[in-house]
């Protein structure tokens, strides 16, 4: 697979793709989305201005108009797509990738994602095979001020956080354009200046080294919580008051308590919660104990947003730090997530409790974290694991829609193929560390012959 990925278009700019690709995508996008106006936002990467120029030129040469909202988080583009009733939008960003990367996240009407199975494959064919015939009646580029409307939406959920000590790392990314308007000057900010070269750390909070400075800040500032956003602020992750990184899927459990409580001011019409197939049993058990219904589904926003609507979930989350909300057009927003988590923590502190104490109530299983194995023959290796364990003991749960998730009474595992690389991704969880180590060794030995 080239730059047209499962969920977006992405790669090293001027190596994997370039201004000609951006122009062609722009030209064929109005035809794909059946619209004559497309909303566009972009991040602060050094290549984003050039990509915006050529993408816009393609759109206008196709006879459609561009409505530019300028610097934007990806969730701000999702919000604007639905709020202003656009049938198509593009965010220029490579999210959490290093600075030499850039990409395009495309949405259609109602902020529904355009993934490889829902339009990107067709767009790829148009870009590389169809002739460009510039229209006589060219479109125009307009400016749209969307920031204040998005801030007004977020402020509806914000509480007074003056009793909390908060450390917040913007990763020199797009969260920096919004957080001070939302949270004011009482927050201990780190790397809150926009810089698309990401001089302090890569904008990927899933990598341990990128969270190191936030952990130190939490301890130095005696903060109740640490918050870190990725480059385009569609993802967020958290550090507790002890400086410990919180496994992102446990936050789904924490937020379930909020949505099922009197603090939630919205209308709770469903008890469905969406979780990806890698989600900890600690979380799904916790959701059930609160009266919720966990629904496991495929990894990735292109799948999650469709499934959220299908099951009418009040919200959902993923291990990668994406959290989706029915109240937010079924889209993900790192900043909205952080507001809700701060609301929960506000309430906990009034009761004399802490972030780590509440997470300890949720986390009941030993977890391996996601492990990666470089394997070319991914399907055969996955089937080997399936056949070995299913033949040895009938599982309580068997899911096969994104790799395999196989559950037994006191342990489970998920093995799934990377969409873009020759890797198998594996998560194992067990009732205690001894059993986790035992099962991990068995699986690693089974995979050795494929490496």
N, C-alpha and C positions, 0 to 999 in steps of 0.2 A: 504494500500500500504506500502511495506517495504522500503528498501533503494533504490529500483529501482523506481525513481520518473518520473514525466511527462517529465522533461527536462534533467535529469542526474541521476547519482547514488550518494546518499549522506546520511550521518547519523553520529551518534556519533561512533568514531572509537573504536574498541574493546568492543563495546556494541551492536550496530546495525549491524555492519559488522567488518570483521577482515582480517588478512593476507591470510587466506584460501579463502575468497571471492575474494580478490584482485588477488590471483593466478589463480582462476577459471575463472575470467573475462578475465585475460590475455590469458589463454589457449584457450578460445573459441572465442576471438575477431578476430583472423585472418580468421577463418571460417565464422564468421558473415559478415566481411567486404571484404572477398574474396581477401586477400592480403597477401604477404609474408614479408612485412616490415611495421612497425608501429612507428610513431614518438611519443615521449613522453616528456612532460615537467612537472614541478612540482612547487608548491609554497613552502613557508618556514615553514609551520606548522611542529610541532615536530614529527608527524606521517608520513610525506610525504616521507622521505627516506626509511622507512620500506615498505611502500606501493609500492614505485618505485621498490624496490628489488623483492618483491613477484609478482607484476604485470609483471615485465620483465622476471622473471623465468617462469611464465606461458606462456608468448608469445614465448620465446625461446624453451620451452619444446614442443610447438605446431609446431616447425620447422620454425618459422618466426624470422626475425631480429628486434631488437629494435634500433631505432636511437634517442639517448637522447640529448635534448638541454639544460638539467639542469634547473636551476632557470629560470622561465618564467612567464610572465603575460599570462592570457588566450588568449587575442588577439594575442600575439606573437606566440602561438601554432596555432591559426587559420591562421595567415599569413604564417607560415612555411609549414603548410599542403598544401596550394595552391601553394606557391612560389616554393617549392621543389618537387611538384607533388606526394605527398603521397596519398594513397588511404584510409589511416586510421590514426587517431591520438588520443591521450589521454592527457588531462591536469589533473593532480592530484591537486585538490583544493576543498575547501568547500566555496569558494567565500566570502560572507559577514557573514557567520555563526561564532559562538564563537569558540575558539581554540580547544575544545575537538572534534569538527566535522572534517570530511574530506570527500572527494568524488572524482568522476571521471566524467569529461566532455568529451564525445566521439564524434568525427567527422569522416565523411567518405570523399570520394573524393570531391574536390572543396570546402572543409570546410563545407559541409552540416551537420547539427546537427543530431545526433542519439538520438531521443526522444523515449518515451515509445511506441508511435504509429508508429515509424519508425525504430525499431530495438531493443530497450531496453527490450521490452516484450519477444521477441524471445531469447535475450541474457540471461534474467532472467531464462527462461525455461532451457536453456542449462546448466547454472551454477548450478542449483539446482536439475536437473534430469538426466543429461547425464554423462556417465562414462568418466573419463580422461584417455586417452591412449597416453602416452608420445612417441613422435616420435624418431626414431633412429637417424635421422639427425637433431640435435638441431640447433637452430639459434644462433646468436651472438648479443652482445650489442656493438653498435658503438656510438661515440660522434659526434655531429654536432654543429658547431658554427653558430648560427642563429641570434644572437643579433645585429651584425653590419648591416646585410642586413635589418633587421626590422628598426633599427635606420635610415638607409639611406632612407627607404621608408617614414618614418615620417618626416624627415627633408625636404622633398620636399614641405611640406605644411607649415612649420614653417616660421614665419616672424621675424623681429627684434622687440623685446618687451622691449627695453631699456627705452621707455617712459612710460611704465606701471609699477605700483607697484602691485605685485602679492603675495598673501599668499597661500601656497599649503600644504595640509595635505595628506600624503601618507598612513596614518593609520597603519604604520609599515608593510605594505603589499608590493605586488610585483611591484607597480609603482616605488618604490625606486630604482630598478635596472636600470631604464631608464631615469628618469626625469632630473637628473643632466647633463647627456650627451646631452639632448635635449635643456634644458633651461638655463644651466649654473648656476653660483653662485649668480645671481642678484635676485633670487626668495627668499622669506621668507619661508623656509621649516619648516614643523612640522612633527615630527614622521617619519623621512625619513630613519631610520635604520631598516633593516629587522629583525623582531622578530615575529615568529609564535605563541607566547603566547599573542600577542596584549595587552601589558601592559598598554597602555594609554587610549584606548577605543576600543570597538568592531568595526570590519571593515565594519560596515553597516551604510552608510551615510543617510539612510532614517529615522533612529532613531534620534530624536531631540538632545538627550544628547551627541551623538557622534559627533555632529557638533559644540558643544558649544565652544570648544577651537579655532576652526577656526574662528568663529564669533568674538571672542575676539581679535584674531591676526589681522584680517582685520581692526578692529577699531584702534588698537594700532599702526599698521604699516601704517595707512592711505592708505590702498590698494584699488585699483580700482576694484578688484575681489578676491574672495576666491574660491579655487578649492579643492575638496576632492574626493579621489578615494576609492573604496571598496577594499577588500582583494586581489582580483586577477586582479584588474584594468580593468575589462570589463565594469564597471559602473563608472559614474562620476556625481557629483552634484556641485552646485554653490551657492555662497553667494555674494550678491551685496555689493557695497561700503559702504552701511549703516549697514552692518552686518546682513542683512535679507536673509534667505534661499529662494532660487528661486524654485518654483514648477517645477519639472523636465520636464513636458510636454510643458511648455511655451518655453523651450529652442528649441523645434522642430520649433516653429514659428520663433525664432531668427535666427536659422541656415537656414531656408528657404530663408530669405533675402540674406544670403551669397551665396547660390547656384544659386540664380537667379540674381546675380550681376556680374559686370565685374571682381570683385576680384577672382571669381572662375575660375581657369585656366583649369578645365577639360571640357569634352564635355557633354553638357546638351542635352541629346537625349529624355528626358521625363520630364513631369511636375508632375508625380506621386510622392506623399509623403506618406509613410506608418505610421500610428498612431495606437496605440492599442485602444481597445474599451472604455477605461476609459478616453481618451484624452479630455481635456477641449475644450468647444466650442469656447473659446477665441482663442485657437490655430488653430482650423479648419477654423474659420472665417478669421483669419489673413492670413492663407495659401491661401485661396480663393481670398482675396483682392490683394495678390501678383501675382495672375494668376496661382497658383498651384492647384493641385487636391489631396485633402486629401482622403486617403483610410483607413477606420477603419478595424481592424482585431483582431484576438485572441491575448491574452497576452502570452508572452514567446518566447524565442529565437528559440526554435524548430519549432514554427509556423511562426515567423516573417521572418526568413531567406529564407524559401521556398516561402512565399508570395511576398517578395521583388523581387525575381527573376521572379516570375509569372507576376507581373505588371511592371517589369523593373523600379522600383522606384529609383530615384537618391539618396535618403537616407530615413531613417525612425527613429522613436524613441518610447520609452515607458515611462510611468509614473514612472517606477522603476529606470530610469536613464540609460537604455541601448539605444545606438544610433548606427544605422547600416548604412553602406555606400556602394554604388555600386562600388566605387573606391577601396574598401577594401574587395573584394570578397563577397560583400553583408553581411559582418560580423560586429560585434560591437567592438568598441575600445574606452575605456574611455580616453586614452591619445590623440588619433586623434581628438576626440570630443573637448577636452580642447584646442587643438591647433586651431581648427576652431573658437571656441568661443573667444579665445584671438585675433585672426585675426579680428573678428567683432568688438571687444572692441577697438583694436588699431585704427581702422577706425573711430569709434565713438568719441574717445578722440580727434582725430585730428579735428573733427567737433565741439568740445566743449560739447559733450553729455556724458552721463554716462550710466552705466549698468542698474541702477534702472529706469532711464528715458525711456530707450528703452523697458524694460519689461512692464512698465506702458502703453505703446502704444499697447501692445499685450493683457494684462489682462483686460477683460471687464466684467467678470461674478464673482459672489460670489461662492466660492467653499468650499465644506465640508471637503475636504481631504478624504482619504480612511478610512472608519469605519469598524470595524470587530465585528460580532455578532456570539457568540458560539451557533450553531444550528445543531442538528443531522439530522433532516429531511429537508435538504437543498432544495431539489427539490420542496417539497410542499410549503415551505415558499416563494420561488421565484415565484411560480405560483400564489400564493395569491396576491402578489404585482402586477404581470402582469394583472391578472383578474380584480383587483380593479380599476386600472388606465385606462386600455384599455376600460372597460365597461363605465367608467365615461365620457371619452372624447377620440375621435379618435386621436392617436398620429400622428405627422408629420413624424417621423422616428421610425421604430421598427426593432431592430436587435436582433437575437436570436442565434448567433454562439458562444458566450462565456458568458453564462448567458443571461441577457436581457439588452439592452440599449433602453430606451423609451424616445423620445424627444417630447416636446411641444414648443409652440412659445416662452415662456419666462422661461422655466426650463426643465431639463432632469435628469434622473438618470440611473446608471448602477448597477445591482446587479449580482454577479457571485459567484460560489462556489469555495472555496479553493480546489486545486487538492490533497492536502496531509493532511488537518486538518478539523475538524468539524466546519468550520467557513463559514459564508456568508460575502462577502466583498461588501461594498456599497459606492458609490460616488454619491453625489447630487450637482447639479449646478443650479443657478438661476440668474435672472437679477439683483437682489438686496438681501441684507442680510435679510430683512423682509420676502420675499417670500421663501428664503432658509430655514429659521427657521420654517416657517409654513409647508413646505413639509417634512422637516426632522422629525418633530413631528408626522405627519401623518404616515410616513413609520415606525418609531420606534414603534408606537402603534400597527400597523398591525403585526409587528414581535414579539411582546411581548409573545403571546401565544405559540410560538415555542421555546422560550428560557428556 
